[in-house]
């Protein structure tokens, strides 16, 4: 294995309902070397979600205080709620040599790209829009008006696919996980990430 002096920041993004959380959970089950960054949000917990595990659930006032104190790598307001990535945990993880994956919305991914261009940006795409709508409806957490709003936003987000390094289609979860693992392995083999380590073996004349 190649030496890892510095971990990767992997950003997994895509429209709501595409299955980002499901794919991340499946990835963690088969690969415990990738750390999962827990985001902060002002939305209410869904059934079964736990504070500090799925999200850090914050009041709007507490979230805005984090913004003012520059404690977030990125943040965005999406469908009337704030979402953001706590900065300290991300920095500590990659500096330790471990990889960390961020599961965030498209707006947040764009902000991370500005501050952390060396990250690995993966767009998780649905097989088609009808399947995406079906998945959102099956969650049973939004009314028709909100579903229509999410679908409108999703179409705009899919058009932003060109800003990403990779696109992975989430047709079957296990295939999406294998694709992400392959991307991570390939990124660790990029010459830009390893050349300085191997240059120390070459005597400069």
Secondary structure, DSSP 4 states (H G I P E B T S, - for coil): ----SS--EEEEE--TTS-HHHHHHHHHHH-TTEEEPPEEESSPPPTT--BTTTEEE--HHHHHHHHHTT-EEEEEEETTEEEEEEHHHHHHHHHTT-EEEEEE-HHHHHHHHHH-TTSEEEEEE-S-HHHHHHHHHHHT-S-HHHHHHHHHHHHHHHGGGGGSSEEEE-SSHHHHHHHHHHHHHHHHT-HHHHHHHHHTTSPP-
